[in-house]
């Protein structure tokens, strides 16, 4: 894990005088699981939106595999091999699990609109290939028998896994996960953590994660970047970040910190 996959350099994002990101820089290594944490309003999702082309940064640079992608439209960013999930479920409720996964394969097709409408041999071959790939992904997440089920018929944790599986269909090299554990039970969090680790190992994917559950972050991350009020206040391994005075103060407050002894960081952040 030495090659730079993603480089954020002096990233700035201002909204009508409000600084959501202020001179944020960090490097994410190839094959790593890097987490972006911080209190509510710290700028985590704003950073995601700048990386994925949903926001045009006010300043700074976003580079992926050495290519400057700053300000590129979201669909162009995805072509570089970057995919993301969102904080809230973004599944198509009227489509089955299988159909939701097939939506994730939109980048892999090469037949045009006319060929697809006429179901030419080329279009049919592509359809068979992506359906087979979707079945493989469903089997990988142990949902092979659930392809014809509507998402709403599944437990919440399974719905989050379907959304994750749809990202796998994009065959991205870097996946940004925005609060993948939100709303999950302890068992569902454990299953999702194991799934992320299996995907990294088997498909050689890298992950940038925003998550509020500190035990999950400490367990899964190679490196953690901490934001507070739009600025980076710490970066390092889980052990280094957990012992960082600035991080403890940001989460617990300076006055509370002065009276603390060996009290651990909170298990779940607020907001």
N, C-alpha and C positions, 0 to 999 in steps of 0.2 A: 504494500500500500504506500508507494512512494510517488507515483506520477500524479500530477495535478489534474483533476477532472473538472472541477469548477473553481473559478477564482472570482471573488467579489472584491472589488478595489474601490475604496472611498465612496461607497454608495450613499447617495442622498435622495430623499424623497420629501418634498414639501407640499402641503395642501393649504393654500391661502394663508401663508405665514406660519402654519403649524408644521414643525419638523417631525415627521414620522420616522425617518432614518437620517442619521447624522454621522457621516464619515465612517460607515461600517465596512470593515474589510476582514475577510477570512478566506482560507483555501481549503477545499475539500479534496481528499485523496481518492484515487481510483480504488474501487472495491470497498470503500468504507461505509460505515453507518455513522453519520454525523447528525447531531440533534441541535436544534435552535430553540432555546428556552428563554423564559422571562415572564414577568408579571403581565397582567392584562394591559394592553395598550403599549407594549414594549416595541412593537414594530415587526413582529414575527411574520404575520400573514402579509404585511406590506412587502417584506423582503421576498416572500414567495411570489407575490404578484409581479414584482420587478424582474425576478429571474425568469418567469414563464411568459413574459410579454403582455401581461394584462395591464401593467402600468408602464409608462415611459418615465424612467428615473429622472429626477431633476439634475443629478450629476453622478459621476462615478462610472464604473465599468463592470459588466458581467461577461466573463469569458468561459467558454465551454470547450475543453480539449484544445485550448490555445486560440480559439476563434472568438472574436468579439461579437457577442449576440445582443449587446445592449440596445434596447428599444425595438428589437424585431417583433413583428406581430406573433401572437400566440401560436398560430398554425405553422409559422416558419420555425419557431423555437422547437415545436414538437418534432419537426423533421430532422433536427440535430440529434434526436434521441433522448428528449426530456419529456417526462409525463408527470402528472400530478393527480392527487385526489383532493377533495374539498372537505372543509370542516363539517358541513352537513351532507347527508346522503344525496347523491346526484344521479340515482338510478332512474331509468325510465319505467314508471310504474305500470304502464300498459304493455310492456314487452316482457317476455319470459326471461329467465336467467340466461339461457342460451342466446337469445336475441340481444340482450344487453352486452354480452361478451362479443358478439359479432360486430357491434357498433365500434368496439375497441380496435377492430382490425381494419379500420377505414384507410390507414396509411399503407397497408400492404398490397392493395389492389392496383392494377395497372390498366385494366380494361376501361374504356370510356363509358360515358352515359348511354350512348346508343347501343353499344355492345351489351351493356347490362340490361337495358330495356328489352332487347331482342333475345336475351339469353343465348348468346352465341356460344360456341364451343369453348372459347377462351374464358368467357364470363362464368360458364358452368364449372370449368376446371378450377377457377379461383374460388368459387363458392364452396366446392367440395374441400379444397385445401384449408380454407379458414374454418369451416365447420369441424374438420378433423383436428385442427389446432385448438379450437375451443373445447372439444371433448377432452383433449389431453390436459388442458388447464383445469377443467372441472375435476378430472380424475386426480390431478396433483393436489387440489384442495379438498379432496374427498367429498365432492358434490356431483359425481357423475350421474346419479339418478335424479337430480333436481333440475335438469336443463329445461324442462317444460313447466316449471313452477313460476308463478309470479313473485317478484321480490317481497311484496307485502305479506305473502304466506310464510315467510321465513322468519326466524328469530332475528333480532337486531344485529347480533354479532355475525350471523351468517350473511346478512345483507351487506355489512361492511366488507366481508370477505369477497362477496361478488364484485363489489366496486374495486377492490384490490385486484381481483382476477381480470377485470376489464383492462386495467392498466398493464397487466402482464401481456395481454393480447397486442399491445402496441410495441412490444419488444424494445422497450426503451433501455438505455444504458444508465440513466439517472432517473430515479422516481422520487418525487416530493410528496410526502404524506402529511396532510394537515389534520392533526389530532386523530390519528387512526384508532385510538383506544377510547375516544369520548363516548360516554353512555354505556360502556360495556361492563359486564360482571367480571369478577376476578378470573373466572374460568375462561371467559371469552378473551380477556386480555392476554392470558397465558397462551391461548391458541393462536392469537394474532402475532404475538412475539415470536413464537416458534415458526410460524409461516414466513415471516419476514426473514428470519435467519436462514431458513431452508432455501428461499428464493435467492438470497445473496450467494449462497454456496453453490447451488445447482445452475443458476442462470447468470452468475457473475454480474449481478446488478449492484448498483450503489444507491444508497438512500439518504435523503436529507429529510429529517423528521421534525415537525413541530408537535409537541405533546406536553400536556400539563401534569401527567402522572410521573412524579419524580422517581419512584422505584423502577418503573418500566424503563425510563430514560437511563438510569444508572446501570441497569442490567444489559441493555441492548447496544449502547453507544460505544464507539471507539473514541469519538471526540465530541465535546459539547461546546457550543458557542452561546454565551449568555448576553441578552439585550436588556436594557432598561431605559425607558424614555427615549428610544430610538438610537441609543449608543451602545456599542459593545463594551461590556465591563469585565468580561472574563472569557477565556478560551483555554481548553485543555482536556485532559482525561477526566472521566467521572470522579476519580478520587481527588484530583487537583481542584476541580470546580466545586465539589462539595465542601472543601476546606477553605475556599476563598472567602475572605472577609467581606469583600464588596458584594459578593453573591448573597451571603447570609444577611447582610444589611438590607439588600434590595427586597428580599422575600419576607424578612421578619421585622424590619424597621430598626433604626439605629438604637433607639431607647430600649427596645426589647432586647437587642443584642448585648447591650451593656449589662443586663441582669442575667444573661444566659450563662450556663456552665457548660455542660457537654450535651445540651439538648440537640437532637438531630434536626435536619431540615424537614419541613412539612412534607407529608407523603403526597399531597395533591395541592396544586396551586389554585388560587381563587381567580377565575376569569381567564 
